[in-house]
């Protein structure tokens, strides 16, 4: 292990965008979130994804603006430190650490669930837990290779899984689905506006993690150019993909009441559609692709979490040894393997509780997203404070629109309060923030150093 605390700059646009794309895990997202949205929007699922696409575009505006000026593995921690102060920056970094660790554990569980489903379509039976742990073992190896290697691996494996889903959706659209091609799914007439709003919540969750590329500020080539482009490209590509796949799924099941009900009730909509429009082998292939997508998401989330741990260790928030770079790979290996170990403990905990892989993913994802919404909102406020003076009126409205949309999303997830374990999710997020507020509390020497830095670097 080297004593160096500097990460190596080696990532171009392709590799940097790979982290954001992999963290969103488009294939895995469409394997679950479309059916959840159908429970509320009925046949208007594609419209829900159009609305979510527009909302996340507004959210991304602030991230792109910051990324054009600041490049740091602390990601939103640096953004909010500049706009809201050092304490807010460290606390938001602490909150994002929770998000990425839970996403790593949840995506590993999701891999286990999808891989088990793929095996079932192929006539084999295996539990999700050993598959999830195997996923973490693979990511432990790949993630400790040079960053360029792991980043390319993320984008390649996600590309393979997306290709399988796109091929299926093209087949469905070419055959006209159950009732023919129509623009009806882009109209809210099939359900209530309230139902469409709730469906948009699940559509928004599909974009969670788009900001992942921002943690590569110390590893990207020309980061203030590469990272903004990576953020824009990943959101644009994912948005177009989501809308197309949502449309194909909707017409594939059918736009009538029976079709919408079948879509909403499906535990494996992509697999069910592959069985209907192709065969069991195609279903196994598609679910295998979804599993690959979840593996890429595990790798991306662990990469993001390890860079945050690395940054916090160098800021004296976490133990110093976690802020060291491995001499061979040029990666923060100690930080990365710590994240993998914690993720394995979380997966094992769900296994001991006899939860399914899908339930483990849902729990980790929901808690993580509640924290992520707060982070996204804080970045909008920080951007308004720091950049409003140079923006025109229209630009100032973009973060404001994002704030309104995020507030609605958070409220829809918390009110009315769910029963059972989900009722504790918001409490867990609050407890994590309280703990973080004590751990990252202001310290005179550290904050004096932060205050002495310029508010904006020269361009």
Residue pairs with C-beta under 8 A, 6 or more apart in sequence:
1 324
1 326
1 327
1 333
1 334
2 324
2 325
2 326
2 327
3 324
4 324
4 325
4 327
5 314
5 323
5 324
5 325
6 218
6 325
7 73
7 147
7 218
7 219
7 307
7 310
7 325
7 330
7 331
7 332
8 146
8 147
8 219
8 325
8 330
9 218
9 219
9 220
9 221
9 223
10 146
10 147
10 148
10 219
10 221
10 330
11 147
11 148
11 151
11 216
11 219
11 220
11 221
11 226
12 220
12 221
12 226
13 226
13 229
13 230
13 233
14 152
14 155
15 147
15 148
15 151
15 152
15 155
15 220
16 151
16 213
16 216
16 220
16 226
16 227
16 230
17 155
17 213
17 229
17 230
17 233
17 234
18 151
18 152
18 154
18 155
18 158
18 300
19 151
19 154
19 212
19 213
19 215
19 216
19 230
19 300
19 303
19 304
20 209
20 210
20 211
20 212
20 213
20 230
20 231
20 234
20 235
20 300
21 154
21 155
21 158
21 234
21 237
21 238
22 154
22 155
22 157
22 158
22 212
22 296
22 297
22 299
22 300
23 103
23 208
23 209
23 210
23 212
23 297
23 300
23 301
23 304
24 206
24 207
24 208
24 209
24 210
24 212
24 234
24 238
24 297
25 107
25 110
25 158
25 209
25 293
25 294
25 296
25 297
25 300
26 158
26 162
26 206
26 238
26 241
26 242
26 293
27 158
27 161
27 162
27 164
27 165
27 289
27 290
27 292
27 293
28 107
28 110
28 114
28 290
28 293
28 294
28 297
29 205
29 206
29 242
30 165
30 206
30 241
30 242
30 245
30 246
30 249
30 270
31 114
31 268
31 269
31 270
31 287
31 290
31 293
32 110
32 358
32 361
33 202
33 203
33 205
33 206
34 45
34 245
34 246
34 249
34 250
34 263
34 269
35 263
35 264
35 265
35 266
35 267
35 269
36 199
36 202
36 264
37 45
37 48
37 49
37 199
37 200
37 202
37 203
37 246
38 45
38 199
38 250
38 253
38 260
38 263
38 264
39 199
39 264
40 191
40 195
40 196
40 198
40 199
40 202
41 47
41 48
41 190
41 191
41 195
41 196
41 198
41 199
41 200
42 190
42 191
42 195
42 257
42 260
42 264
43 184
43 185
43 190
43 191
43 250
43 255
43 256
43 259
43 260
44 185
44 186
44 187
44 188
44 189
44 190
44 191
44 196
44 199
45 185
45 199
45 203
45 246
45 249
45 250
45 263
46 185
46 186
46 243
46 246
46 247
46 250
47 185
47 186
47 187
47 188
47 196
48 196
48 199
48 200
48 202
48 203
48 246
49 203
49 206
49 239
49 242
49 243
49 246
50 186
50 243
51 196
51 200
51 203
52 200
52 203
52 204
52 206
52 207
52 242
53 203
53 207
53 239
53 242
53 243
55 200
55 204
55 401
55 402
55 405
56 204
56 207
56 210
56 235
56 239
57 235
57 239
58 398
58 399
58 401
58 402
58 405
59 376
59 379
59 380
59 402
59 405
59 406
60 210
60 211
60 231
60 232
60 235
61 383
61 395
61 398
61 399
61 402
62 379
62 380
62 382
62 383
62 398
62 399
62 402
63 79
63 210
63 211
63 214
63 231
63 379
64 228
64 231
64 232
65 383
65 387
66 78
66 79
66 82
66 83
66 214
66 379
66 382
66 383
67 214
67 217
67 223
67 224
67 227
67 228
67 231
68 224
68 225
68 228
69 224
69 456
69 457
69 459
70 78
70 79
70 82
70 217
70 224
70 457
71 217
71 218
71 220
71 223
71 224
71 227
72 78
72 217
72 218
72 311
73 215
73 216
73 217
73 218
73 219
73 307
73 308
73 310
73 311
74 81
74 89
74 93
74 215
74 217
74 308
74 311
74 312
74 315
75 93
75 96
75 211
75 214
75 215
75 217
75 304
75 307
75 308
76 89
76 92
76 93
76 96
76 211
76 214
76 375
76 378
76 379
77 89
77 90
77 92
77 93
77 96
77 308
77 311
78 89
78 217
79 89
79 92
79 214
79 379
79 382
79 383
80 88
80 89
80 91
80 92
80 378
80 379
80 382
81 88
81 89
81 90
81 450
82 89
82 382
82 386
82 455
82 456
83 379
83 381
83 382
83 383
83 384
83 385
83 386
84 378
84 381
84 382
84 385
86 442
86 446
86 447
86 450
86 451
87 440
87 441
87 442
87 447
88 378
88 382
89 450
90 312
90 315
90 317
90 436
90 440
91 433
91 436
91 437
91 440
92 375
92 378
92 379
93 308
93 311
93 312
93 440
94 312
94 317
94 432
94 433
94 436
94 439
94 440
95 371
95 374
95 375
95 429
95 432
95 433
95 436
96 304
96 308
96 371
96 372
96 375
97 305
97 308
97 309
97 312
98 367
98 368
98 371
98 429
98 432
99 368
99 369
99 371
99 372
99 375
100 301
100 302
100 304
100 305
100 308
100 339
100 368
101 301
101 305
101 339
101 342
101 343
101 346
102 346
102 364
102 365
102 367
102 368
103 208
103 209
103 297
103 301
103 304
103 305
103 364
103 365
103 368
104 136
104 139
104 298
104 301
104 302
104 305
104 339
104 340
104 343
105 342
105 343
105 344
105 346
105 347
105 360
105 364
106 360
106 361
106 362
106 363
106 364
106 365
106 368
107 135
107 294
107 295
107 297
107 298
107 301
107 361
108 132
108 133
108 135
108 136
108 139
108 294
108 298
108 343
108 347
109 128
109 132
109 347
109 350
109 357
109 358
109 360
109 361
109 364
110 294
110 297
110 357
110 358
110 361
111 131
111 132
111 135
111 291
111 294
111 295
111 298
111 357
112 127
112 128
112 129
112 130
112 131
112 132
112 135
112 347
112 357
113 128
113 356
113 357
113 358
113 361
114 287
114 288
114 290
114 291
114 294
114 357
115 126
115 128
115 131
115 135
115 287
115 288
115 291
116 125
116 126
116 127
116 128
116 131
116 357
117 268
117 271
117 287
118 284
118 285
118 287
118 288
118 290
118 291
119 125
119 126
119 284
121 271
121 275
121 280
121 281
121 283
121 284
121 287
122 280
122 281
122 284
128 356
128 357
129 347
129 348
129 351
129 357
131 357
132 347
132 357
132 360
133 344
133 347
133 348
135 294
135 295
135 298
136 298
136 340
136 343
136 344
136 347
138 295
139 295
139 298
139 299
139 302
139 340
140 336
140 337
140 340
142 149
142 150
142 153
142 299
143 150
143 299
143 302
143 303
143 306
143 331
143 336
143 340
144 326
144 329
144 331
144 333
144 336
144 337
145 329
145 331
146 329
146 330
146 331
147 216
147 219
147 303
147 329
147 330
147 331
150 299
150 303
150 331
151 216
151 303
153 296
153 299
154 296
154 299
154 300
154 303
155 296
157 292
157 293
157 295
157 296
158 292
158 293
158 296
160 289
160 292
161 288
161 289
161 290
161 291
161 292
161 293
161 296
162 241
162 289
162 293
163 289
164 285
164 286
164 288
164 289
165 245
165 270
165 286
165 289
165 290
166 241
166 244
166 245
168 248
168 270
168 273
168 274
168 277
168 278
168 282
168 286
169 244
169 245
169 248
169 249
170 248
171 277
171 278
172 248
172 249
172 251
172 252
172 273
172 277
173 181
173 247
173 248
173 251
175 277
176 251
177 248
177 250
177 251
177 252
177 253
177 254
177 255
178 251
178 252
178 253
178 254
178 255
178 259
179 251
179 254
179 255
179 256
179 259
180 251
181 251
182 251
182 255
184 190
184 255
185 246
185 247
185 250
185 251
185 255
188 196
190 255
190 260
197 408
197 412
198 412
200 409
201 409
201 412
201 413
203 242
203 246
204 405
204 409
205 365
205 369
206 238
206 242
207 235
207 238
207 239
208 365
208 368
208 369
208 372
209 297
209 300
209 301
209 304
210 231
210 234
210 235
210 238
211 231
211 376
212 300
212 301
212 303
212 304
213 220
213 227
213 230
213 231
213 234
214 227
214 231
215 303
215 304
215 307
215 308
216 223
216 227
216 307
217 223
217 227
218 307
220 226
220 227
220 230
248 273
249 263
249 269
249 270
249 273
250 259
250 260
250 263
252 273
252 276
252 277
253 259
253 260
253 262
253 263
253 266
253 269
253 273
254 260
254 262
263 269
266 272
267 358
268 287
270 286
270 287
270 290
271 283
271 284
271 286
271 287
272 283
274 282
274 283
274 285
274 286
274 287
275 282
275 283
298 343
302 336
302 339
302 340
302 343
303 336
305 339
306 331
306 332
306 335
306 336
306 338
306 339
307 332
307 335
309 318
309 322
309 332
309 335
309 338
309 339
310 322
310 323
310 325
310 332
310 335
311 323
312 318
312 322
312 323
313 319
313 320
313 321
313 322
313 323
313 324
313 335
314 323
315 446
316 443
316 446
317 439
317 440
321 334
322 332
322 334
322 335
322 338
323 332
323 335
324 332
324 334
325 331
325 332
325 333
326 332
326 333
326 334
346 364
347 360
350 359
350 360
350 363
355 363
363 421
363 422
363 425
366 413
366 422
366 425
367 425
367 428
367 429
369 413
370 410
370 413
370 414
370 425
370 426
370 429
371 429
371 432
371 433
373 406
373 409
373 410
373 413
374 410
374 429
376 402
376 406
377 402
377 403
377 406
377 407
377 410
380 399
380 400
380 402
380 403
380 406
381 399
381 403
383 399
384 396
384 399
384 400
386 455
386 456
388 396
414 426
417 423
418 425
